[in-house]
Amino acid sequence: MEKWANYGIAAKRMDETGHHIQKVLVYLAPCSISSRAMIGALPLDKSFIIRQVEKGETVVTLIGYEGHWQKGSNVHVVEIGGAKYLRTDGNAIAEDNLGNLPDF
């Protein structure tokens, strides 16, 4: 099975404003297998994922579909005014945006 990335983000936890991610639910080395077979999701701080992306690790979003994961978008770090954000697009907007991931 082909590995999609080093990390796959399946869900997010936002702060009270709804603009900034606090934690993400991450699977290590996600690939195209049944979501029931992928165990061991870890809740990790946003800062951990930012460090991994900056070190050159690959991160994607994961979309659950009919009992399987689908590879979503690549995750990038955008820095605006000294603050770092996780985004799946290249927009220079001062908030996190990982698409339509569910909350956990």
C-alpha positions as CSV (number, residue, x, y, z in Angstrom):
1,M,0.0,0.0,0.0
2,E,1.3,3.4,-0.9
3,K,2.0,5.7,2.0
4,W,0.4,9.1,1.4
5,A,2.4,11.2,3.9
6,N,4.3,11.0,7.2
7,Y,1.2,12.3,9.0
8,G,-2.5,12.4,8.3
9,I,-4.9,14.8,10.0
10,A,-8.4,13.3,10.5
11,A,-10.0,15.9,12.8
12,K,-9.3,19.2,14.5
13,R,-10.0,21.0,17.8
14,M,-10.4,24.8,17.4
15,D,-10.1,27.5,20.1
16,E,-13.1,29.4,21.3
17,T,-12.9,31.9,18.4
18,G,-13.1,29.1,15.8
19,H,-10.2,30.6,13.9
20,H,-7.2,28.8,15.5
21,I,-6.5,25.1,15.8
22,Q,-5.4,23.9,19.2
23,K,-5.0,20.2,18.5
24,V,-5.3,17.8,15.6
25,L,-6.1,14.1,15.6
26,V,-3.3,12.4,13.7
27,Y,-2.5,9.0,12.1
28,L,1.1,8.1,11.4
29,A,2.0,7.1,7.9
30,P,-1.5,7.0,6.5
31,C,-2.3,4.9,3.4
32,S,-5.3,3.7,1.4
33,I,-6.6,1.1,3.8
34,S,-9.9,0.6,5.7
35,S,-10.4,3.3,8.4
36,R,-11.2,0.4,10.8
37,A,-7.7,-1.0,10.2
38,M,-6.0,2.3,11.0
39,I,-5.6,2.4,14.7
40,G,-3.7,4.6,17.1
41,A,-4.8,8.1,16.2
42,L,-3.0,10.6,18.4
43,P,-4.2,14.0,19.6
44,L,-1.3,16.3,19.0
45,D,-0.7,20.0,19.5
46,K,-0.7,22.3,16.4
47,S,2.9,23.3,17.2
48,F,4.1,19.7,16.8
49,I,2.6,19.6,13.2
50,I,4.1,23.0,12.4
51,R,7.6,21.7,13.5
52,Q,7.2,18.6,11.4
53,V,6.2,20.5,8.2
54,E,9.1,22.9,8.7
55,K,11.5,19.9,9.0
56,G,10.2,18.7,5.6
57,E,7.8,16.0,6.8
58,T,4.7,15.5,4.7
59,V,1.2,16.1,6.2
60,V,-2.2,15.6,4.5
61,T,-5.8,15.8,5.6
62,L,-7.8,12.6,5.7
63,I,-11.3,12.3,4.6
64,G,-13.5,9.4,5.8
65,Y,-15.6,7.9,3.1
66,E,-17.7,4.7,3.3
67,G,-15.5,3.1,5.9
68,H,-12.2,4.0,4.2
69,W,-9.9,7.0,4.3
70,Q,-9.3,9.2,1.2
71,K,-6.3,11.4,0.9
72,G,-7.2,15.0,1.2
73,S,-5.1,18.1,0.7
74,N,-1.5,18.8,1.5
75,V,-1.0,20.8,4.7
76,H,1.3,23.9,4.6
77,V,2.5,26.3,7.2
78,V,1.8,30.0,6.5
79,E,3.5,32.7,8.6
80,I,1.7,36.0,9.0
81,G,2.9,38.8,11.4
82,G,5.2,36.3,13.2
83,A,2.4,33.8,13.9
84,K,2.2,30.4,12.1
85,Y,-0.9,28.8,10.8
86,L,-1.8,25.4,9.3
87,R,-3.5,25.7,5.9
88,T,-4.4,23.5,3.0
89,D,-4.4,26.5,0.7
90,G,-1.8,29.2,0.1
91,N,-3.9,32.1,1.3
92,A,-2.2,34.6,3.5
93,I,-5.1,34.8,6.0
94,A,-4.3,34.9,9.8
95,E,-6.2,31.8,10.8
96,D,-5.9,28.1,10.4
97,N,-7.8,26.3,7.6
98,L,-7.7,22.6,7.1
99,G,-10.9,22.5,5.0
100,N,-13.9,20.7,6.3
101,L,-12.3,18.3,8.8
102,P,-14.6,17.3,11.6
103,D,-14.1,18.5,15.2
104,F,-13.1,16.2,18.0
